[in-house]
C-alpha cells in the first residue's frame, strides 16, 4: 500500500512528509502501512488528498468478479 501511495504522491509532486502533515498524521505514519493497517479515517484522508479511490488502493476490484465470496453481495 505504501508503495502505491508513494508513487501517486511522486506523480503529484508531493513528498510523503508533506502528505502526512497535510493529513494530520504523525511523521513516518504512512511508511508503516506496508506492515500495518491504517485506520479508515487516515486512509480516507490520504486518498482524498491524492485523488485516489480507496477500493483501487486496496485492490478490491469488482465485487461480482470470480473468486469473490457472493456473501458480500447480499
C-alpha positions as CSV (number, residue, x, y, z in Angstrom):
1,X,0.0,0.0,0.0
2,X,2.8,2.4,0.9
3,X,4.4,1.9,-2.5
4,X,1.2,2.9,-4.3
5,X,0.8,6.0,-2.2
6,X,4.4,6.9,-2.6
7,X,4.2,6.6,-6.4
8,X,1.0,8.7,-6.5
9,X,2.5,11.3,-4.3
10,X,5.5,11.5,-6.6
11,X,3.2,11.9,-9.6
12,X,1.6,14.8,-7.8
13,X,4.9,16.3,-6.7
14,X,4.1,15.8,-3.0
15,X,6.5,14.3,-0.5
16,X,5.3,11.7,2.0
17,X,6.3,14.0,4.8
18,X,4.2,16.9,3.4
19,X,1.3,14.5,2.8
20,X,1.5,13.3,6.4
21,X,1.4,16.9,7.6
22,X,-1.5,17.9,5.4
23,X,-3.5,14.9,6.5
24,X,-2.7,15.5,10.2
25,X,-0.7,12.2,10.5
26,X,2.4,11.8,12.6
27,X,5.8,11.7,10.8
28,X,6.6,8.2,9.5
29,X,3.0,7.0,9.8
30,X,2.3,6.3,6.1
31,X,5.6,4.4,5.7
32,X,4.4,1.9,8.2
33,X,1.3,1.0,6.1
34,X,3.1,-1.8,4.2
35,X,3.3,-3.8,7.5
36,X,0.4,-2.5,9.5
37,X,-3.2,-1.4,8.8
38,X,-4.1,2.3,8.8
39,X,-7.3,3.5,10.3
40,X,-10.1,4.0,7.8
41,X,-10.1,7.7,8.7
42,X,-6.3,8.1,8.0
43,X,-6.6,6.1,4.8
44,X,-9.5,8.2,3.6
45,X,-7.6,11.5,4.2
46,X,-4.6,10.3,2.2
47,X,-6.8,9.0,-0.6
48,X,-8.8,12.2,-0.7
49,X,-5.6,14.3,-0.8
50,X,-4.1,12.3,-3.6
51,X,-7.3,11.8,-5.6
52,X,-7.2,8.0,-5.1
53,X,-10.1,5.6,-4.8
54,X,-9.8,3.5,-1.6
55,X,-11.0,0.5,-3.4
56,X,-8.3,0.8,-6.1
57,X,-5.7,1.3,-3.5
58,X,-6.8,-1.8,-1.6
59,X,-7.2,-3.7,-4.9
60,X,-10.8,-4.6,-4.0
61,X,-11.8,-4.8,-7.6
62,X,-15.3,-5.7,-8.8
63,X,-17.3,-7.5,-6.1
64,X,-19.1,-9.5,-8.9
65,X,-15.8,-10.9,-10.2
66,X,-14.8,-14.5,-9.9
67,X,-13.2,-15.5,-6.6
68,X,-15.1,-13.1,-4.5
69,X,-17.5,-14.5,-1.9
70,X,-21.0,-13.8,-3.0
71,X,-22.0,-13.4,0.6
72,X,-20.6,-9.9,0.3
73,X,-23.3,-9.0,-2.3
74,X,-26.3,-9.7,-0.1
